[in-house]
C-alpha cells in the first residue's frame, strides 16, 4: 500500500480531499497541536524522568506477561492460526514496510530478463483484433451476470459473454495487481521487482508480431507498458476536468486505432471503472439507474443503500462501455475478434466497517479480492480456432485468478512460445 501511495497522481489523490478532510485535520490535528504547544510542561530531572519511563515500560511488560502465561493455550493457538497479526501493529508494520521499500529501492536496477524470445504467430488465415480491458475495483458479486439481484448487466446479458464469478485477485491495490495481471510466471512467483525487470505478456505478443497499444484513463500502467506504444487519455483531453473523464472516451480512441490497423493488434484499455471514493463521478447522470446514490467524497457518511447504489451505477456504466466495445468488434467481420475484461481487484463498501481497498491480501476480506472477469468471443475466432464453448462455460464456477490472463491472451493470438502454459488458458 505504501508503493500505491507513492505512485499515485494528483488526479487520484484529489478524490480523497474534501471539506470533511480539512475539518477533520483542523479539529483533530491543528487545535490539539496548538493546545499542546501552548501548555507549559515542567520537566523533572533526567534521572527521575528516566526512572518513571522505565518503570512504566517494565510494568506494562509485566502485565502482558502475566496475561499471556495465564492464557497461554488460547494465545498460542490464536497466534499460530493467525500468522498475519503482525500486520495489524500500528505504526510498527508501516515503518518496517517503509524500511523494506527503501532498502529495495537502494539495491539499484537488476539486469532485465527477456522472456519469450522464441515467440511466433501460428497462421490461422484471418488476422486477430483483441481488446483487453483492465477494470478498476469492480466486484464480481455486483455483476448480475453472476447472480446479483440488481440488474447491473442489462447490456452484456444479450451479448453472449462468459462471466467468471469465483475469482481471487493477485493483490488488493492497483500498483501491485496490474503488473501481476500481465506477469508470465504466476502469482506464486510474483514480486514487483521481478515484474519490472523481465518481459511480460505484452512484450511477448509484440515480439511475436502483434501490435500492442496501451490506452490509459487511470493512473500509470505501473511499468507494464514501458516497452510498447502508450496513449494517455488523461493528458490528451485538453480543457476537460481530468478528475471526471469518463471511460466512454476510450471508445473513440479505440475506433481511431482500429481505423488505421491492418494486422494483428491488441488494445489494452486501462479504465477508471469503479474507482472510489468518488463513485458518483464514474458514470454520467443518465446511467444513474439506482437512486438515491451517494454523491459525496466520504462514503462512510452515506447510508448503506446510497453507497451500494453509487457503486452499482458504476457497474452499470462499465457494462455499457464493454457492450459498446463488443459492438465495435462485431463490425470487424474480416477479423477474428475478442474482448477480455478483468478488474485489478475488488472493493469494500462498508462491510464490517471497512471501505475502499488496499488491505494486505492475507487479511483482506473477500470483497477486495473477488474481481470481475468477462470474456467475449466472435463467431469467427471460435470457428477458426475450434474453441470449445462448453468448456469455457464450465469454468464459470471454478476458482480462477489473474494467472489465467496472460496465457489466455497468448492462446487467443495463437502465439507459440516456451513461456505459454496451456493449463492457464481459458480457451484451451
Secondary structure by P-SEA (a helix, b strand, c coil): caaaaaaccaaaaaaaccaaaaaaaaaacaaaaaaaaabbbbbccaaaaaaaaaaaaaaaaaaaaaaaaaaaaaaaaaaaaccccccccaaaaaaaaaaaaaaaaacccccccccccccccccccbbbbbbbbbcccccccccccccccccccccccccbbbbbcccccccccccccccccccccccccccaaaaaccccaaaaaaaaccbbbbbbccccccccccccbbbbcccccccccccccccaaaaaaaaaaacccccbbbbbbbcccccccccccccccccccccccccccccccccaaaaaaaaaaaaaaaaaaaaaaaaaaaaccccccbbbbbbcbbbbcccccccccccccccccccccbbbbbbbbcaaaaaaacccaaaaaaaccccccccaaaaaaaaaaccccccccccccccc
